[in-house]
Amino acid sequence: MRWLATFGAVAVLAGCMQDLGPTGDMLARDAAKGVVNNAVQARFPGVDARPLTDCIIDNASSGEIIQIAQGAVVGANDATTDLIVEIAQRPDTVRCTVNNSLGVNL
């Protein structure tokens, strides 16, 4: 049932890029978090992916979140992985990850 709701939400969100509203934004972010978390765990097995996942989602644009969330329905591809890596390398994402992982404020 959750898969069906995620599929429907991502399909609707992909078709309309205007204001998603709080519910649409939450659904897209949740779907994208699952995709990002899987990608991070695949690249860094044994590492807690949550801090990096949260920072990647927080530093992605709405369009990027929707693009990543589509991977929850159709499967992540190389373009999705490349986008995740690109967002992870942004200075604000790196700073966020260090802060979340080490409890240090930079």
MMTF fields as JSON, N, C-alpha, C and O atoms, coordinates in Angstrom:
{
  "mmtfVersion": "1.0.0",
  "mmtfProducer": "UNKNOWN",
  "numBonds": 423,
  "numAtoms": 424,
  "numGroups": 106,
  "numChains": 1,
  "numModels": 1,
  "chainsPerModel": [1],
  "groupsPerChain": [106],
  "chainIdList": ["A"],
  "bondAtomList": [4, 2, 8, 6, 12, 10, 16, 14, 20, 18, 24, 22, 28, 26, 32, 30, 36, 34, 40, 38, 44, 42, 48, 46, 52, 50, 56, 54, 60, 58, 64, 62, 68, 66, 72, 70, 76, 74, 80, 78, 84, 82, 88, 86, 92, 90, 96, 94, 100, 98, 104, 102, 108, 106, 112, 110, 116, 114, 120, 118, 124, 122, 128, 126, 132, 130, 136, 134, 140, 138, 144, 142, 148, 146, 152, 150, 156, 154, 160, 158, 164, 162, 168, 166, 172, 170, 176, 174, 180, 178, 184, 182, 188, 186, 192, 190, 196, 194, 200, 198, 204, 202, 208, 206, 212, 210, 216, 214, 220, 218, 224, 222, 228, 226, 232, 230, 236, 234, 240, 238, 244, 242, 248, 246, 252, 250, 256, 254, 260, 258, 264, 262, 268, 266, 272, 270, 276, 274, 280, 278, 284, 282, 288, 286, 292, 290, 296, 294, 300, 298, 304, 302, 308, 306, 312, 310, 316, 314, 320, 318, 324, 322, 328, 326, 332, 330, 336, 334, 340, 338, 344, 342, 348, 346, 352, 350, 356, 354, 360, 358, 364, 362, 368, 366, 372, 370, 376, 374, 380, 378, 384, 382, 388, 386, 392, 390, 396, 394, 400, 398, 404, 402, 408, 406, 412, 410, 416, 414, 420, 418],
  "bondOrderList": [1, 1, 1, 1, 1, 1, 1, 1, 1, 1, 1, 1, 1, 1, 1, 1, 1, 1, 1, 1, 1, 1, 1, 1, 1, 1, 1, 1, 1, 1, 1, 1, 1, 1, 1, 1, 1, 1, 1, 1, 1, 1, 1, 1, 1, 1, 1, 1, 1, 1, 1, 1, 1, 1, 1, 1, 1, 1, 1, 1, 1, 1, 1, 1, 1, 1, 1, 1, 1, 1, 1, 1, 1, 1, 1, 1, 1, 1, 1, 1, 1, 1, 1, 1, 1, 1, 1, 1, 1, 1, 1, 1, 1, 1, 1, 1, 1, 1, 1, 1, 1, 1, 1, 1, 1],
  "groupList": [{"groupName": "MET", "atomNameList": ["N", "CA", "C", "O"], "elementList": ["N", "C", "C", "O"], "formalChargeList": [0, 0, 0, 0], "bondAtomList": [1, 0, 2, 1, 3, 2], "bondOrderList": [1, 1, 2], "singleLetterCode": "M", "chemCompType": "L-PEPTIDE LINKING"}, {"groupName": "ARG", "atomNameList": ["N", "CA", "C", "O"], "elementList": ["N", "C", "C", "O"], "formalChargeList": [0, 0, 0, 0], "bondAtomList": [1, 0, 2, 1, 3, 2], "bondOrderList": [1, 1, 2], "singleLetterCode": "R", "chemCompType": "L-PEPTIDE LINKING"}, {"groupName": "TRP", "atomNameList": ["N", "CA", "C", "O"], "elementList": ["N", "C", "C", "O"], "formalChargeList": [0, 0, 0, 0], "bondAtomList": [1, 0, 2, 1, 3, 2], "bondOrderList": [1, 1, 2], "singleLetterCode": "W", "chemCompType": "L-PEPTIDE LINKING"}, {"groupName": "LEU", "atomNameList": ["N", "CA", "C", "O"], "elementList": ["N", "C", "C", "O"], "formalChargeList": [0, 0, 0, 0], "bondAtomList": [1, 0, 2, 1, 3, 2], "bondOrderList": [1, 1, 2], "singleLetterCode": "L", "chemCompType": "L-PEPTIDE LINKING"}, {"groupName": "ALA", "atomNameList": ["N", "CA", "C", "O"], "elementList": ["N", "C", "C", "O"], "formalChargeList": [0, 0, 0, 0], "bondAtomList": [1, 0, 2, 1, 3, 2], "bondOrderList": [1, 1, 2], "singleLetterCode": "A", "chemCompType": "L-PEPTIDE LINKING"}, {"groupName": "THR", "atomNameList": ["N", "CA", "C", "O"], "elementList": ["N", "C", "C", "O"], "formalChargeList": [0, 0, 0, 0], "bondAtomList": [1, 0, 2, 1, 3, 2], "bondOrderList": [1, 1, 2], "singleLetterCode": "T", "chemCompType": "L-PEPTIDE LINKING"}, {"groupName": "PHE", "atomNameList": ["N", "CA", "C", "O"], "elementList": ["N", "C", "C", "O"], "formalChargeList": [0, 0, 0, 0], "bondAtomList": [1, 0, 2, 1, 3, 2], "bondOrderList": [1, 1, 2], "singleLetterCode": "F", "chemCompType": "L-PEPTIDE LINKING"}, {"groupName": "GLY", "atomNameList": ["N", "CA", "C", "O"], "elementList": ["N", "C", "C", "O"], "formalChargeList": [0, 0, 0, 0], "bondAtomList": [1, 0, 2, 1, 3, 2], "bondOrderList": [1, 1, 2], "singleLetterCode": "G", "chemCompType": "PEPTIDE LINKING"}, {"groupName": "VAL", "atomNameList": ["N", "CA", "C", "O"], "elementList": ["N", "C", "C", "O"], "formalChargeList": [0, 0, 0, 0], "bondAtomList": [1, 0, 2, 1, 3, 2], "bondOrderList": [1, 1, 2], "singleLetterCode": "V", "chemCompType": "L-PEPTIDE LINKING"}, {"groupName": "CYS", "atomNameList": ["N", "CA", "C", "O"], "elementList": ["N", "C", "C", "O"], "formalChargeList": [0, 0, 0, 0], "bondAtomList": [1, 0, 2, 1, 3, 2], "bondOrderList": [1, 1, 2], "singleLetterCode": "C", "chemCompType": "L-PEPTIDE LINKING"}, {"groupName": "GLN", "atomNameList": ["N", "CA", "C", "O"], "elementList": ["N", "C", "C", "O"], "formalChargeList": [0, 0, 0, 0], "bondAtomList": [1, 0, 2, 1, 3, 2], "bondOrderList": [1, 1, 2], "singleLetterCode": "Q", "chemCompType": "L-PEPTIDE LINKING"}, {"groupName": "ASP", "atomNameList": ["N", "CA", "C", "O"], "elementList": ["N", "C", "C", "O"], "formalChargeList": [0, 0, 0, 0], "bondAtomList": [1, 0, 2, 1, 3, 2], "bondOrderList": [1, 1, 2], "singleLetterCode": "D", "chemCompType": "L-PEPTIDE LINKING"}, {"groupName": "PRO", "atomNameList": ["N", "CA", "C", "O"], "elementList": ["N", "C", "C", "O"], "formalChargeList": [0, 0, 0, 0], "bondAtomList": [1, 0, 2, 1, 3, 2], "bondOrderList": [1, 1, 2], "singleLetterCode": "P", "chemCompType": "L-PEPTIDE LINKING"}, {"groupName": "LYS", "atomNameList": ["N", "CA", "C", "O"], "elementList": ["N", "C", "C", "O"], "formalChargeList": [0, 0, 0, 0], "bondAtomList": [1, 0, 2, 1, 3, 2], "bondOrderList": [1, 1, 2], "singleLetterCode": "K", "chemCompType": "L-PEPTIDE LINKING"}, {"groupName": "ASN", "atomNameList": ["N", "CA", "C", "O"], "elementList": ["N", "C", "C", "O"], "formalChargeList": [0, 0, 0, 0], "bondAtomList": [1, 0, 2, 1, 3, 2], "bondOrderList": [1, 1, 2], "singleLetterCode": "N", "chemCompType": "L-PEPTIDE LINKING"}, {"groupName": "ILE", "atomNameList": ["N", "CA", "C", "O"], "elementList": ["N", "C", "C", "O"], "formalChargeList": [0, 0, 0, 0], "bondAtomList": [1, 0, 2, 1, 3, 2], "bondOrderList": [1, 1, 2], "singleLetterCode": "I", "chemCompType": "L-PEPTIDE LINKING"}, {"groupName": "SER", "atomNameList": ["N", "CA", "C", "O"], "elementList": ["N", "C", "C", "O"], "formalChargeList": [0, 0, 0, 0], "bondAtomList": [1, 0, 2, 1, 3, 2], "bondOrderList": [1, 1, 2], "singleLetterCode": "S", "chemCompType": "L-PEPTIDE LINKING"}, {"groupName": "GLU", "atomNameList": ["N", "CA", "C", "O"], "elementList": ["N", "C", "C", "O"], "formalChargeList": [0, 0, 0, 0], "bondAtomList": [1, 0, 2, 1, 3, 2], "bondOrderList": [1, 1, 2], "singleLetterCode": "E", "chemCompType": "L-PEPTIDE LINKING"}],
  "groupTypeList": [0, 1, 2, 3, 4, 5, 6, 7, 4, 8, 4, 8, 3, 4, 7, 9, 0, 10, 11, 3, 7, 12, 5, 7, 11, 0, 3, 4, 1, 11, 4, 4, 13, 7, 8, 8, 14, 14, 4, 8, 10, 4, 1, 6, 12, 7, 8, 11, 4, 1, 12, 3, 5, 11, 9, 15, 15, 11, 14, 4, 16, 16, 7, 17, 15, 15, 10, 15, 4, 10, 7, 4, 8, 8, 7, 4, 14, 11, 4, 5, 5, 11, 3, 15, 8, 17, 15, 4, 10, 1, 12, 11, 5, 8, 1, 9, 5, 8, 14, 14, 16, 3, 7, 8, 14, 3],
  "groupIdList": [1, 2, 3, 4, 5, 6, 7, 8, 9, 10, 11, 12, 13, 14, 15, 16, 17, 18, 19, 20, 21, 22, 23, 24, 25, 26, 27, 28, 29, 30, 31, 32, 33, 34, 35, 36, 37, 38, 39, 40, 41, 42, 43, 44, 45, 46, 47, 48, 49, 50, 51, 52, 53, 54, 55, 56, 57, 58, 59, 60, 61, 62, 63, 64, 65, 66, 67, 68, 69, 70, 71, 72, 73, 74, 75, 76, 77, 78, 79, 80, 81, 82, 83, 84, 85, 86, 87, 88, 89, 90, 91, 92, 93, 94, 95, 96, 97, 98, 99, 100, 101, 102, 103, 104, 105, 106],
  "secStructList": [7, 2, 2, 2, 2, 2, 2, 2, 2, 2, 2, 2, 2, 2, 2, 7, 7, 1, 7, 7, 2, 2, 2, 2, 2, 2, 2, 2, 2, 2, 2, 2, 2, 2, 2, 2, 2, 2, 2, 2, 2, 2, 2, 1, 6, 6, 1, 7, 7, 2, 2, 2, 2, 2, 2, 2, 2, 2, 6, 1, 7, 2, 2, 2, 2, 2, 2, 2, 2, 2, 2, 2, 2, 2, 7, 7, 7, 2, 2, 2, 2, 2, 2, 2, 2, 2, 2, 2, 6, 1, 2, 2, 2, 2, 2, 2, 2, 2, 2, 2, 2, 2, 7, 7, 7, 7],
  "xCoordList": [0.821, 0.0, 0.865, 0.59, 1.925, 2.819, 3.464, 3.614, 3.85, 4.457, 3.49, 3.887, 2.224, 1.215, 1.047, 0.942, 1.021, 0.899, 2.12, 1.991, 3.306, 4.528, 4.518, 4.865, 4.119, 4.054, 3.108, 3.45, 1.926, 0.946, 1.446, 1.275, 2.062, 2.564, 3.666, 3.669, 4.601, 5.7, 5.187, 5.65, 4.243, 3.681, 2.993, 3.16, 2.233, 1.554, 2.568, 2.46, 3.556, 4.555, 5.39, 5.741, 5.708, 6.515, 5.766, 6.386, 4.452, 3.656, 3.388, 3.025, 3.556, 3.284, 4.35, 4.438, 5.152, 6.295, 5.971, 6.864, 4.691, 4.349, 4.424, 5.064, 3.78, 3.786, 3.235, 2.089, 4.06, 3.668, 2.829, 2.125, 2.898, 2.209, 2.962, 3.851, 2.614, 3.355, 3.25, 4.227, 2.091, 1.929, 2.73, 3.416, 2.644, 3.401, 4.896, 5.637, 5.339, 6.759, 7.223, 8.294, 6.421, 6.772, 6.853, 7.78, 5.89, 5.899, 7.112, 7.761, 7.418, 8.572, 9.869, 10.746, 9.989, 11.196, 11.358, 12.471, 10.268, 10.341, 10.777, 11.621, 10.199, 10.576, 12.039, 12.776, 12.454, 13.84, 14.809, 15.896, 14.428, 15.298, 15.598, 16.727, 14.593, 14.816, 15.819, 16.683, 15.7, 16.617, 18.031, 18.996, 18.147, 19.463, 20.091, 21.277, 19.323, 19.848, 20.399, 21.472, 19.677, 20.156, 21.442, 22.357, 21.516, 22.716, 23.918, 25.016, 23.719, 24.815, 25.267, 26.467, 24.323, 24.686, 25.421, 26.308, 25.058, 25.736, 27.189, 28.079, 27.417, 28.774, 29.621, 30.838, 28.987, 29.709, 29.068, 28.43, 29.232, 28.611, 29.108, 30.286, 28.198, 28.55, 28.552, 28.704, 28.386, 28.366, 26.912, 26.051, 26.638, 25.296, 25.018, 25.626, 24.116, 23.841, 22.923, 22.831, 22.249, 21.236, 21.749, 21.096, 22.893, 23.333, 23.584, 23.198, 24.227, 24.494, 23.2, 23.001, 22.325, 21.039, 20.253, 19.748, 20.147, 19.409, 20.014, 19.287, 21.339, 21.998, 21.821, 21.649, 21.861, 21.652, 20.245, 20.064, 19.257, 17.872, 17.698, 17.039, 18.275, 18.135, 18.799, 18.414, 19.786, 20.504, 20.131, 20.765, 19.115, 18.615, 17.467, 16.707, 17.358, 16.229, 14.973, 15.047, 13.831, 12.566, 12.607, 12.17, 13.128, 13.232, 14.143, 13.854, 15.249, 16.174, 15.535, 15.727, 14.781, 14.099, 13.112, 13.04, 12.356, 11.397, 12.121, 11.697, 13.219, 13.984, 14.503, 14.429, 15.016, 15.511, 14.351, 14.472, 13.233, 12.07, 11.531, 10.999, 11.659, 11.206, 11.948, 11.419, 13.168, 13.926, 13.273, 13.542, 12.417, 11.699, 10.675, 10.31, 10.213, 9.182, 9.793, 9.496, 10.637, 11.178, 12.555, 13.099, 13.118, 14.458, 15.497, 15.398, 16.475, 17.546, 18.425, 18.708, 18.849, 19.742, 21.022, 21.205, 21.904, 23.172, 22.964, 23.705, 21.968, 21.7, 21.275, 21.666, 20.478, 20.05, 21.25, 21.407, 22.087, 23.28, 24.216, 24.758, 24.412, 25.27, 24.737, 25.51, 23.418, 22.809, 23.029, 23.357, 22.853, 23.066, 24.512, 24.76, 25.463, 26.884, 27.179, 27.93, 26.59, 26.812, 26.303, 26.98, 25.123, 24.567, 25.433, 25.662, 25.914, 26.744, 28.049, 28.613, 28.539, 29.812, 29.677, 30.69, 28.478, 28.286, 28.822, 28.686, 29.427, 29.993, 28.992, 29.338, 27.762, 26.769, 26.411, 26.145, 26.405, 26.109, 27.25, 27.02, 28.481, 29.647, 29.65, 29.877, 29.401, 29.363, 28.278, 28.513, 27.113, 25.997, 26.363, 26.068, 26.997, 27.369, 28.366, 28.239, 29.35, 30.333, 29.637, 29.892, 28.761, 28.033, 27.181, 27.175, 26.461, 25.585, 26.367, 25.956, 27.483, 28.247, 29.099, 29.213, 29.693, 30.636, 30.076, 30.695, 28.906, 28.334, 29.1, 29.086, 29.774, 30.579, 29.877, 29.355, 29.854, 29.275, 30.373, 31.197, 30.391, 31.384, 30.77, 31.446],
  "yCoordList": [-1.186, 0.0, 1.25, 2.203, 1.243, 2.402, 2.617, 3.754, 1.517, 1.617, 2.278, 3.139, 1.885, 2.464, 3.955, 4.744, 4.338, 5.763, 6.538, 7.642, 5.955, 6.614, 6.733, 7.782, 5.655, 5.684, 6.774, 7.552, 6.831, 7.846, 9.25, 10.145, 9.446, 10.782, 11.22, 12.36, 10.329, 10.692, 10.93, 11.849, 10.124, 10.324, 11.677, 12.386, 12.028, 13.33, 14.455, 15.44, 14.315, 15.363, 15.551, 16.678, 14.476, 14.577, 15.312, 15.965, 15.217, 15.866, 17.327, 18.058, 17.773, 19.175, 19.731, 19.354, 20.615, 21.148, 22.44, 23.058, 22.864, 24.084, 23.831, 22.878, 24.671, 24.557, 23.197, 22.861, 22.427, 21.077, 21.078, 20.108, 22.143, 22.181, 21.35, 20.579, 21.502, 20.796, 19.277, 18.579, 18.755, 17.299, 16.734, 15.723, 17.382, 16.923, 16.994, 16.094, 18.06, 18.212, 17.104, 16.53, 16.807, 15.764, 14.394, 13.627, 14.084, 12.799, 12.681, 11.636, 13.753, 13.733, 13.579, 12.804, 14.313, 14.231, 12.828, 12.302, 12.219, 10.866, 9.855, 8.997, 9.961, 9.045, 9.25, 8.284, 10.507, 10.812, 10.33, 9.849, 10.454, 9.998, 8.511, 8.081, 7.727, 6.297, 6.005, 5.141, 6.729, 6.534, 6.957, 6.24, 8.13, 8.637, 7.702, 7.385, 7.267, 6.38, 5.097, 4.637, 4.516, 3.298, 3.559, 2.736, 4.701, 5.034, 5.236, 4.771, 5.92, 6.159, 4.837, 4.589, 3.988, 2.7, 1.81, 1.048, 1.902, 1.105, 1.56, 0.739, 2.862, 3.397, 3.256, 3.092, 3.318, 3.276, 2.255, 2.636, 0.955, -0.067, 0.034, 0.285, -0.164, -0.142, 1.239, 1.363, 2.276, 3.648, 4.071, 3.744, 4.794, 5.325, 6.378, 7.448, 6.082, 6.961, 8.127, 9.089, 8.056, 9.072, 10.508, 11.382, 10.797, 12.2, 12.748, 13.876, 11.952, 12.402, 12.489, 13.436, 11.511, 11.529, 12.788, 13.463, 13.105, 14.304, 15.56, 16.443, 15.647, 16.833, 16.938, 18.037, 15.817, 15.836, 16.324, 17.182, 15.795, 16.217, 17.691, 18.427, 18.128, 19.522, 20.503, 21.672, 20.052, 20.936, 20.726, 21.29, 19.925, 19.712, 20.676, 21.035, 21.084, 21.93, 21.071, 19.843, 21.721, 20.979, 20.088, 18.939, 20.613, 19.827, 18.626, 17.543, 18.82, 17.711, 16.653, 15.457, 17.086, 16.131, 15.29, 14.075, 15.924, 15.179, 14.207, 13.062, 14.664, 13.783, 12.569, 11.444, 12.784, 11.673, 10.783, 9.559, 11.384, 10.618, 9.692, 8.625, 10.083, 9.215, 7.885, 6.871, 7.885, 6.646, 5.646, 4.448, 6.114, 5.204, 4.383, 3.286, 4.917, 4.238, 3.456, 2.275, 4.105, 3.48, 2.879, 2.23, 3.09, 2.595, 3.674, 4.435, 3.719, 4.7, 4.28, 3.097, 5.262, 4.996, 5.804, 6.454, 5.76, 6.48, 7.978, 8.627, 8.535, 9.971, 10.333, 11.375, 9.473, 9.706, 9.663, 10.532, 8.657, 8.526, 9.704, 10.237, 10.116, 11.27, 12.529, 13.325, 12.713, 13.879, 13.838, 14.857, 12.682, 12.536, 12.875, 13.593, 12.36, 12.635, 14.123, 14.699, 14.746, 16.177, 17.01, 17.937, 16.687, 17.415, 17.172, 18.091, 15.941, 15.599, 16.378, 16.603, 16.793, 17.502, 19.012, 19.71, 19.523, 20.96, 21.378, 20.633, 22.558, 23.007, 22.99, 22.578, 23.431, 23.436, 22.022, 21.79, 21.08, 19.69, 19.093, 18.397, 19.368, 18.87, 19.445, 18.715, 20.739, 21.393, 20.764, 20.469, 20.566, 19.956, 18.549, 18.179, 17.777, 16.406, 16.377, 15.567, 17.256, 17.325, 17.702, 17.103, 18.698, 19.125, 17.995, 17.773, 17.28, 16.196, 14.988, 14.337, 14.691, 13.493, 13.684, 12.783, 14.858, 15.091, 15.945, 16.08, 16.521, 17.405, 18.711, 19.354, 19.097, 20.318, 21.329, 20.967, 22.571, 23.629, 24.376, 25.037, 24.276, 25.001, 26.24, 26.986],
  "zCoordList": [0.0, 0.0, 0.0, -0.728, 0.829, 0.87, -0.494, -0.94, -1.162, -2.481, -3.443, -4.229, -3.39, -4.273, -4.01, -4.948, -2.754, -2.413, -2.897, -3.426, -2.713, -3.18, -4.69, -5.234, -5.382, -6.838, -7.316, -8.206, -6.728, -7.12, -6.852, -7.68, -5.702, -5.348, -6.293, -6.758, -6.583, -7.473, -8.884, -9.56, -9.337, -10.673, -10.781, -11.774, -9.779, -9.78, -9.707, -10.437, -8.827, -8.655, -9.907, -10.258, -10.574, -11.783, -12.879, -13.719, -12.885, -13.915, -13.652, -14.574, -12.428, -12.143, -11.232, -10.064, -11.756, -11.038, -10.299, -9.721, -10.309, -9.583, -8.084, -7.639, -7.323, -5.869, -5.456, -5.754, -4.772, -4.37, -3.104, -2.821, -2.354, -1.076, -0.065, -0.426, 1.196, 2.24, 2.154, 2.425, 1.782, 1.698, 0.536, 0.684, -0.618, -1.785, -1.55, -1.945, -0.908, -0.604, 0.337, 0.144, 1.35, 2.309, 1.624, 1.884, 0.752, 0.049, -0.861, -0.905, -1.589, -2.489, -1.694, -2.076, -0.598, 0.23, 0.825, 0.861, 1.289, 1.849, 0.792, 1.054, -0.398, -1.479, -1.862, -2.059, -1.966, -2.329, -1.25, -1.568, 0.015, 1.105, 0.983, 1.218, 0.617, 0.445, -0.657, -0.508, -1.765, -2.897, -2.507, -2.771, -1.877, -1.469, -0.44, -0.536, 0.526, 1.565, 0.958, 1.351, 0.006, -0.657, -1.431, -1.411, -2.115, -2.887, -1.969, -2.274, -0.857, 0.09, 0.706, 0.824, 1.098, 1.691, 0.692, 1.076, -0.582, -1.602, -1.779, -1.999, -1.682, -1.856, -0.601, -0.686, 0.557, 1.834, 2.774, 3.756, 2.481, 3.325, 4.771, 5.023, 5.698, 7.105, 7.737, 8.952, 6.931, 7.443, 7.644, 6.827, 8.723, 8.952, 7.883, 7.891, 6.978, 5.842, 6.191, 5.428, 7.326, 7.65, 7.676, 7.105, 8.313, 8.318, 6.913, 6.605, 6.067, 4.704, 3.903, 3.143, 4.07, 3.367, 3.705, 2.808, 4.977, 5.388, 4.784, 4.329, 4.775, 4.231, 2.718, 2.191, 2.024, 0.576, 0.268, -0.595, 0.955, 0.729, 1.081, 0.345, 2.187, 2.613, 1.656, 1.61, 0.894, -0.017, -1.48, -2.372, -1.726, -3.088, -3.364, -2.465, -4.617, -5.014, -5.13, -5.11, -5.249, -5.411, -6.643, -6.598, -7.732, -8.964, -8.801, -9.311, -8.085, -7.844, -6.955, -7.174, -5.96, -5.077, -5.876, -5.691, -6.755, -7.58, -8.496, -8.655, -9.103, -9.988, -9.216, -9.711, -8.034, -7.212, -6.77, -6.787, -6.375, -5.908, -6.992, -6.684, -8.24, -9.331, -9.31, -9.766, -8.785, -8.663, -7.731, -7.827, -6.828, -5.93, -6.689, -6.267, -7.811, -8.591, -9.745, -9.926, -10.516, -11.723, -11.508, -12.402, -10.334, -10.046, -10.315, -11.278, -9.458, -9.624, -10.793, -10.98, -11.572, -12.693, -12.502, -11.473, -13.495, -13.382, -13.22, -12.482, -13.899, -13.788, -12.367, -11.842, -11.753, -10.371, -9.433, -8.576, -9.597, -8.76, -8.959, -7.991, -10.214, -10.493, -9.823, -9.29, -9.848, -9.209, -7.696, -7.087, -7.101, -5.658, -5.296, -4.327, -6.073, -5.819, -5.984, -5.197, -7.002, -7.241, -6.069, -5.625, -5.57, -4.419, -3.184, -2.397, -3.009, -1.846, -1.825, -0.754, -2.985, -3.068, -2.902, -2.844, -2.825, -2.645, -1.274, -0.304, -1.191, 0.093, 1.249, 2.356, 1.008, 2.089, 2.539, 3.719, 1.598, 1.953, 2.764, 3.753, 2.342, 3.082, 4.496, 5.461, 4.624, 5.931, 6.811, 7.983, 6.244, 6.965, 7.44, 8.576, 6.579, 6.92, 8.07, 8.988, 8.019, 9.104, 10.408, 11.453, 10.339, 11.539, 12.11, 13.321, 11.243, 11.696, 12.201, 13.161, 11.563, 11.913, 13.155, 13.985, 13.277, 14.365, 15.485, 16.54, 15.257, 16.258, 16.382, 17.431, 15.295, 15.275, 14.39, 13.336, 14.791, 13.969, 13.247, 13.878, 11.934, 11.133, 10.542, 9.834]
}
